[in-house]
């Protein structure tokens, strides 16, 4: 009989094979997080850059929804990211046109 530790170790050693699009999505997720941090710091001094930061947040939410859906197979979290991205996008559009 195998112990729980051995079964868990086999799960942890499982490799996930990524295609090129998934690798690009993960890289863009990293770059977007860096861009959000930089634009957040800069928006403290230049107020107009908050629109840029919010745009980065929308793109990041959609990219995170894609990576959670395809790579990590977390469909429920993907829906939350899609809703979050849509809410921020509506807020941006209402700020521009409203």
Secondary structure as GFF3:
##gff-version 3
##sequence-region A 1 98
A	DSSP	alpha_helix	4	12	.	.	.	ID=ss1
A	DSSP	alpha_helix	20	43	.	.	.	ID=ss2
A	DSSP	alpha_helix	49	70	.	.	.	ID=ss3
A	DSSP	alpha_helix	75	97	.	.	.	ID=ss4
###
